[in-house]
Amino acid sequence: MPDVLLDRAPMNPSHAPVHVRDILAPVAPPRRTHKIIAVLPAYNAAKTLAATIADVPPGSVDEILLVDDGSRDDTVALARAMGLTVIVHEKNRGYGGNQKTCYDYCLKHGYDVVVMIHPDYQYDARVIPHAVSFIELGICDVVLGNRVRSRKEAVACGMPWWKYVCNRGLTLFENLALGQNLGEFHSGFRVYRRSVLETVPFERNSEDFAFDTQFLVQAVRCGFRLSDVPVPVRYFREASSINFARSTTYGLMTVKTVLQYWLWRLGVPNRLFAPK
């Protein structure tokens, strides 16, 4: 895996002739040489966990870790029965605290690429190898799943209209403020290069849902490149989703984090953006 990002598309037109049969029918499939892990921050995910795992393409990851944040259902028993690596929080730490445990494990166990996916079956795990490939090619450091390819599709697949409006508004604001061009900033499907986790001071972030926004803003501050891939949206009764009140709080925290970043750029100290 390249240690540096590509500044431009590879330009080396000189190459020895290659017969097309070697492309259409290679002797052996390309071997993956990087350690890849999928992490699932879970809370009461027993109803959707099996479906989420079933979509993971065989051979696309080396390990699947589930961190349970004090679930009251059979999430832990099911995960263990399915052979997942399981870490249990005896007390609920919150969504951000759950991810901190996930990423600490990944760093300690030497993983090169980390896939974070919610175990609520809202995100299509079949895209994992495609998203990972952008990391392995050195094109970018962070890849997010974009659920909002069109308004018609998002609404038809069950996304509440108010959630769609808030998602679009916050994403537009974040793109303009952070100099990015993402289709969505609020995805529960993310892929990280190891160096991102080593550099971003995620340990200082919120234990709640603000963690995600803080992490991405920190990644931008550290100079990492962000991109996204389309992921079909799935909204249904069993899928986890925060209510309107918590969504409003999350939106306000998102705006606050971006404003803190701009104040930091203007010289106001903030430990979120200080070097790790």
ABEGO torsion letter per residue (X at the ends): XBABBBABBBBBABBBBBBAAAAABBABBBBBABBBBBBBBBBGAAAAAAAAAAABBBGABABBBBBBBGBABAAAAAAAAAGBBBBBBABBAEAAAAAAAAAAAAAAAGBABBBBBBAAGABBAAAAAAAAAAAAAGABABBBBBABABAAAAAAAGBBAAAAAAAAAAAAAAAAAAGBABABAABABBBBBAAAAAABBAAABBABAAAAAAAAAAAAAAGBBBBBBBBBBBBBAABBBBBAAAAAAAAAAAAAAAAAAAAAAAGBBBAAABBX
